[in-house]
């Protein structure tokens, strides 16, 4: 069974209640037996507005060619799910990437049958590096402590995925990867969260105070 390490980059938000939107999916496959990266994946996502702001492009080092190659979210997720194959653990550095992917799929009504066996490797690796730490390590700090020279640039999905994969490989013998799937209850909770976000956004646009 292989591990798929993925990383998301998001549109920069400036308004209260503004929905998060994924603008890049970067990922790589790790053969857990040989401890090697065997494949990688990247796709840029065009926001619903059809425009990628200058601040977002600058933050994730997105070129004009990258903008031109961006596809709608539905198409990007379809490509990602197809690339995943079968029998995999989905891994990310921190749970935010899980939350954002699930939330955006739920509100755009994209099935999540492919989103299985999720594992937050940040939590486990941070504890393995120093079990006395009260806070989990950031990716950069973890790479520094492990003595791994980072690939590419920070805040670029594909590069962060590869760097996380290198940490996973380094600690793979000590990690416990779980099998799981998203429940119907969680999907319903994400939809309610989305509806509340839309309500807050509309109130903010109208100049009203958001509900407590």
ZAMARKOL-991269 format. One record per residue (C-alpha): residue number from 0; residue in three letters; chain; x, y, z. Coordinates in steps of 0.5 Angstrom, whole numbers, padded with zeros to 4 digits, always signed. Example, Ala and Ser with C-alpha at 12.3 -4.5 7.8 and 13.67 -1.06 7.14 Angstrom:
BEGIN
[0,'ala','A',[+0025,-0009,+0016]]
[1,'ser','A',[+0027,-0002,+0014]]
//
This chain:
BEGIN
[0,'unk','A',[+0000,+0000,+0000]]
[1,'unk','A',[+0003,+0007,-0002]]
[2,'unk','A',[+0002,+0014,+0002]]
[3,'unk','A',[+0000,+0020,-0002]]
[4,'unk','A',[+0002,+0026,+0001]]
[5,'unk','A',[-0002,+0032,-0001]]
[6,'unk','A',[-0001,+0040,+0000]]
[7,'unk','A',[-0006,+0045,-0002]]
[8,'unk','A',[-0005,+0053,-0003]]
[9,'unk','A',[-0011,+0057,-0002]]
[10,'unk','A',[-0014,+0064,-0005]]
[11,'unk','A',[-0012,+0070,+0000]]
[12,'unk','A',[-0018,+0072,+0004]]
[13,'unk','A',[-0019,+0079,+0006]]
[14,'unk','A',[-0027,+0079,+0008]]
[15,'unk','A',[-0030,+0076,+0014]]
[16,'unk','A',[-0034,+0070,+0012]]
[17,'unk','A',[-0031,+0070,+0006]]
[18,'unk','A',[-0030,+0062,+0004]]
[19,'unk','A',[-0024,+0059,+0003]]
[20,'unk','A',[-0022,+0057,-0004]]
[21,'unk','A',[-0017,+0052,-0006]]
[22,'unk','A',[-0012,+0055,-0012]]
[23,'unk','A',[-0007,+0049,-0012]]
[24,'unk','A',[-0007,+0042,-0011]]
[25,'unk','A',[+0000,+0039,-0010]]
[26,'unk','A',[+0002,+0031,-0009]]
[27,'unk','A',[+0007,+0026,-0009]]
[28,'unk','A',[+0006,+0018,-0008]]
[29,'unk','A',[+0011,+0015,-0004]]
[30,'unk','A',[+0013,+0007,-0004]]
[31,'unk','A',[+0013,+0005,+0003]]
[32,'unk','A',[+0017,-0001,+0002]]
[33,'unk','A',[+0022,+0002,-0002]]
[34,'unk','A',[+0022,+0009,+0001]]
[35,'unk','A',[+0022,+0013,-0005]]
[36,'unk','A',[+0018,+0018,-0008]]
[37,'unk','A',[+0015,+0015,-0015]]
[38,'unk','A',[+0010,+0020,-0018]]
[39,'unk','A',[+0008,+0027,-0017]]
[40,'unk','A',[+0002,+0031,-0019]]
[41,'unk','A',[+0000,+0038,-0019]]
[42,'unk','A',[-0006,+0042,-0022]]
[43,'unk','A',[-0008,+0050,-0021]]
[44,'unk','A',[-0015,+0051,-0019]]
[45,'unk','A',[-0019,+0057,-0022]]
[46,'unk','A',[-0023,+0061,-0017]]
[47,'unk','A',[-0030,+0061,-0018]]
[48,'unk','A',[-0029,+0069,-0019]]
[49,'unk','A',[-0025,+0067,-0025]]
[50,'unk','A',[-0019,+0071,-0023]]
[51,'unk','A',[-0013,+0070,-0019]]
[52,'unk','A',[-0011,+0076,-0015]]
[53,'unk','A',[-0005,+0079,-0015]]
[54,'unk','A',[-0003,+0078,-0007]]
[55,'unk','A',[-0005,+0070,-0008]]
[56,'unk','A',[-0001,+0070,-0014]]
[57,'unk','A',[+0005,+0073,-0011]]
[58,'unk','A',[+0004,+0069,-0004]]
[59,'unk','A',[+0005,+0062,-0008]]
[60,'unk','A',[+0009,+0064,-0013]]
[61,'unk','A',[+0004,+0063,-0019]]
[62,'unk','A',[+0006,+0065,-0026]]
[63,'unk','A',[+0002,+0068,-0031]]
[64,'unk','A',[+0003,+0061,-0035]]
[65,'unk','A',[+0000,+0058,-0028]]
[66,'unk','A',[-0006,+0062,-0028]]
[67,'unk','A',[-0007,+0060,-0036]]
[68,'unk','A',[-0007,+0053,-0034]]
[69,'unk','A',[-0012,+0053,-0028]]
[70,'unk','A',[-0018,+0049,-0029]]
[71,'unk','A',[-0025,+0049,-0025]]
[72,'unk','A',[-0025,+0046,-0018]]
[73,'unk','A',[-0029,+0040,-0020]]
[74,'unk','A',[-0024,+0039,-0026]]
[75,'unk','A',[-0018,+0039,-0021]]
[76,'unk','A',[-0021,+0034,-0016]]
[77,'unk','A',[-0023,+0030,-0022]]
[78,'unk','A',[-0016,+0029,-0024]]
[79,'unk','A',[-0013,+0029,-0017]]
[80,'unk','A',[-0018,+0023,-0015]]
[81,'unk','A',[-0016,+0019,-0022]]
[82,'unk','A',[-0009,+0020,-0021]]
[83,'unk','A',[-0009,+0017,-0014]]
[84,'unk','A',[-0011,+0010,-0016]]
[85,'unk','A',[-0012,+0005,-0011]]
[86,'unk','A',[-0010,+0003,-0004]]
[87,'unk','A',[-0007,+0009,-0001]]
[88,'unk','A',[-0006,+0013,+0005]]
[89,'unk','A',[-0008,+0020,+0004]]
[90,'unk','A',[-0003,+0024,+0008]]
[91,'unk','A',[-0002,+0032,+0010]]
[92,'unk','A',[+0002,+0036,+0014]]
[93,'unk','A',[-0003,+0038,+0019]]
[94,'unk','A',[-0011,+0038,+0019]]
[95,'unk','A',[-0012,+0044,+0015]]
[96,'unk','A',[-0011,+0041,+0008]]
[97,'unk','A',[-0017,+0036,+0010]]
[98,'unk','A',[-0022,+0041,+0013]]
[99,'unk','A',[-0021,+0045,+0006]]
[100,'unk','A',[-0021,+0039,+0002]]
[101,'unk','A',[-0027,+0036,+0005]]
[102,'unk','A',[-0031,+0043,+0006]]
[103,'unk','A',[-0030,+0045,-0001]]
[104,'unk','A',[-0032,+0038,-0004]]
[105,'unk','A',[-0038,+0039,+0000]]
[106,'unk','A',[-0041,+0046,-0002]]
[107,'unk','A',[-0039,+0044,-0009]]
[108,'unk','A',[-0043,+0037,-0008]]
[109,'unk','A',[-0037,+0033,-0011]]
[110,'unk','A',[-0037,+0026,-0008]]
[111,'unk','A',[-0032,+0024,-0003]]
[112,'unk','A',[-0031,+0017,-0004]]
[113,'unk','A',[-0024,+0017,-0006]]
[114,'unk','A',[-0022,+0021,+0000]]
[115,'unk','A',[-0020,+0015,+0005]]
[116,'unk','A',[-0015,+0013,+0010]]
[117,'unk','A',[-0013,+0020,+0012]]
[118,'unk','A',[-0007,+0021,+0016]]
[119,'unk','A',[-0004,+0028,+0019]]
[120,'unk','A',[+0003,+0026,+0019]]
[121,'unk','A',[+0005,+0033,+0023]]
[122,'unk','A',[+0002,+0031,+0029]]
[123,'unk','A',[+0006,+0024,+0029]]
[124,'unk','A',[+0013,+0027,+0027]]
[125,'unk','A',[+0013,+0033,+0031]]
[126,'unk','A',[+0012,+0028,+0037]]
[127,'unk','A',[+0017,+0023,+0035]]
[128,'unk','A',[+0022,+0029,+0034]]
[129,'unk','A',[+0021,+0032,+0041]]
[130,'unk','A',[+0015,+0029,+0045]]
[131,'unk','A',[+0016,+0034,+0050]]
[132,'unk','A',[+0014,+0040,+0045]]
[133,'unk','A',[+0007,+0043,+0047]]
[134,'unk','A',[+0006,+0045,+0040]]
[135,'unk','A',[+0007,+0042,+0033]]
[136,'unk','A',[+0013,+0043,+0029]]
[137,'unk','A',[+0012,+0048,+0023]]
[138,'unk','A',[+0014,+0044,+0016]]
[139,'unk','A',[+0020,+0049,+0016]]
[140,'unk','A',[+0022,+0047,+0023]]
[141,'unk','A',[+0021,+0040,+0022]]
[142,'unk','A',[+0026,+0040,+0016]]
[143,'unk','A',[+0031,+0044,+0019]]
[144,'unk','A',[+0031,+0039,+0025]]
[145,'unk','A',[+0031,+0033,+0021]]
[146,'unk','A',[+0037,+0036,+0017]]
[147,'unk','A',[+0033,+0035,+0010]]
[148,'unk','A',[+0035,+0041,+0005]]
[149,'unk','A',[+0028,+0043,+0003]]
[150,'unk','A',[+0026,+0043,-0005]]
[151,'unk','A',[+0023,+0049,-0008]]
[152,'unk','A',[+0020,+0054,-0005]]
[153,'unk','A',[+0015,+0055,+0001]]
[154,'unk','A',[+0008,+0056,+0000]]
[155,'unk','A',[+0008,+0052,-0006]]
[156,'unk','A',[+0003,+0046,-0006]]
[157,'unk','A',[+0008,+0041,-0010]]
[158,'unk','A',[+0014,+0043,-0006]]
[159,'unk','A',[+0011,+0043,+0000]]
[160,'unk','A',[+0008,+0036,-0001]]
[161,'unk','A',[+0015,+0033,-0003]]
[162,'unk','A',[+0018,+0036,+0003]]
[163,'unk','A',[+0013,+0033,+0007]]
[164,'unk','A',[+0014,+0026,+0003]]
[165,'unk','A',[+0021,+0027,+0005]]
[166,'unk','A',[+0020,+0027,+0013]]
[167,'unk','A',[+0015,+0022,+0012]]
[168,'unk','A',[+0020,+0017,+0009]]
[169,'unk','A',[+0025,+0019,+0014]]
[170,'unk','A',[+0020,+0017,+0020]]
[171,'unk','A',[+0016,+0012,+0016]]
[172,'unk','A',[+0018,+0006,+0020]]
[173,'unk','A',[+0016,+0009,+0027]]
[174,'unk','A',[+0009,+0012,+0024]]
[175,'unk','A',[+0002,+0009,+0025]]
[176,'unk','A',[-0002,+0010,+0019]]
[177,'unk','A',[-0010,+0009,+0020]]
[178,'unk','A',[-0015,+0007,+0015]]
[179,'unk','A',[-0021,+0011,+0015]]
[180,'unk','A',[-0027,+0014,+0011]]
[181,'unk','A',[-0031,+0020,+0012]]
[182,'unk','A',[-0038,+0019,+0015]]
[183,'unk','A',[-0045,+0022,+0013]]
[184,'unk','A',[-0045,+0026,+0020]]
[185,'unk','A',[-0038,+0030,+0018]]
[186,'unk','A',[-0041,+0031,+0011]]
[187,'unk','A',[-0047,+0034,+0014]]
[188,'unk','A',[-0043,+0038,+0019]]
[189,'unk','A',[-0039,+0041,+0014]]
[190,'unk','A',[-0045,+0043,+0010]]
[191,'unk','A',[-0048,+0047,+0016]]
[192,'unk','A',[-0041,+0050,+0017]]
[193,'unk','A',[-0042,+0053,+0009]]
[194,'unk','A',[-0049,+0055,+0010]]
[195,'unk','A',[-0047,+0059,+0016]]
[196,'unk','A',[-0040,+0062,+0013]]
[197,'unk','A',[-0045,+0064,+0007]]
[198,'unk','A',[-0050,+0068,+0012]]
[199,'unk','A',[-0044,+0071,+0015]]
[200,'unk','A',[-0041,+0074,+0008]]
[201,'unk','A',[-0048,+0076,+0006]]
[202,'unk','A',[-0048,+0080,+0012]]
[203,'unk','A',[-0041,+0083,+0012]]
[204,'unk','A',[-0043,+0085,+0005]]
[205,'unk','A',[-0049,+0089,+0007]]
[206,'unk','A',[-0045,+0092,+0013]]
[207,'unk','A',[-0049,+0089,+0018]]
[208,'unk','A',[-0046,+0086,+0024]]
[209,'unk','A',[-0045,+0078,+0024]]
[210,'unk','A',[-0049,+0074,+0029]]
[211,'unk','A',[-0045,+0072,+0035]]
//
